[in-house]
Amino acid sequence: MAMVGSEIERLIREAFPDAQVIVVDLAGDGDHFAARITSEAFKGKNRVQQHKMVYDALQGHMGGALHALALQTSTP
């Protein structure tokens, strides 16, 4: 079962309440998404640590219901 963009956004916003989040369905198939997340929580973290934080926020859906997610993370 594929995820919808709004569910991905909800999970990310729960983990990063201050974040600016943009989620785009890249292929229109519910399997390939891109997300741009800007949050103070990423301050002082390297890119790998930031992406792990986002994957953790997705509560195990990555690689299951969510097949592919291209991430861009940054601090404000």
DOGU-359464 format. One record per residue (C-alpha): residue in three letters; chain; x, y, z. Coordinates in steps of 0.1 Angstrom, whole numbers, plus 5000, padded with zeros to 4 digits. Example, Ala and Ser with C-alpha at 12.3 -4.5 7.8 and 13.67 -1.06 7.14 Angstrom:
REM DOGU-359464
{ALA A {5123 4955 5078}}
{SER A {5137 4989 5071}}
END
This chain:
REM DOGU-359464
{MET A {5000 5000 5000}}
{ALA A {5015 5033 4989}}
{MET A {5015 5064 5011}}
{VAL A {5000 5098 5002}}
{GLY A {5020 5130 5003}}
{SER A {4998 5144 5031}}
{GLU A {5006 5115 5054}}
{ILE A {5043 5120 5048}}
{GLU A {5040 5157 5055}}
{ARG A {5020 5149 5087}}
{LEU A {5046 5126 5101}}
{ILE A {5074 5150 5093}}
{ARG A {5055 5180 5109}}
{GLU A {5048 5159 5140}}
{ALA A {5086 5153 5145}}
{PHE A {5096 5189 5135}}
{PRO A {5068 5212 5145}}
{ASP A {5088 5243 5134}}
{ALA A {5095 5229 5100}}
{GLN A {5087 5243 5066}}
{VAL A {5078 5211 5046}}
{ILE A {5071 5206 5009}}
{VAL A {5063 5171 4997}}
{VAL A {5059 5164 4960}}
{ASP A {5047 5132 4943}}
{LEU A {5074 5129 4916}}
{ALA A {5058 5103 4894}}
{GLY A {5021 5106 4903}}
{ASP A {5022 5070 4915}}
{GLY A {5023 5074 4953}}
{ASP A {5056 5056 4954}}
{HIS A {5082 5083 4945}}
{PHE A {5083 5115 4965}}
{ALA A {5106 5144 4971}}
{ALA A {5106 5164 5004}}
{ARG A {5122 5197 5012}}
{ILE A {5124 5203 5050}}
{THR A {5137 5233 5067}}
{SER A {5140 5231 5105}}
{GLU A {5161 5245 5134}}
{ALA A {5163 5208 5146}}
{PHE A {5189 5202 5119}}
{LYS A {5213 5229 5132}}
{GLY A {5247 5215 5139}}
{LYS A {5239 5181 5122}}
{ASN A {5255 5169 5090}}
{ARG A {5234 5158 5060}}
{VAL A {5235 5121 5070}}
{GLN A {5223 5129 5105}}
{GLN A {5195 5152 5092}}
{HIS A {5183 5126 5067}}
{LYS A {5183 5099 5095}}
{MET A {5162 5122 5116}}
{VAL A {5136 5124 5088}}
{TYR A {5137 5087 5082}}
{ASP A {5131 5082 5119}}
{ALA A {5101 5106 5118}}
{LEU A {5086 5084 5091}}
{GLN A {5082 5056 5117}}
{GLY A {5094 5027 5096}}
{HIS A {5074 5035 5065}}
{MET A {5106 5041 5044}}
{GLY A {5113 5010 5023}}
{GLY A {5078 4997 5029}}
{ALA A {5047 5018 5021}}
{LEU A {5071 5045 5010}}
{HIS A {5093 5032 4982}}
{ALA A {5115 5063 4974}}
{LEU A {5120 5097 4990}}
{ALA A {5145 5123 4977}}
{LEU A {5154 5146 5006}}
{GLN A {5166 5181 5008}}
{THR A {5171 5193 5044}}
{SER A {5184 5226 5057}}
{THR A {5183 5250 5085}}
{PRO A {5165 5284 5083}}
END
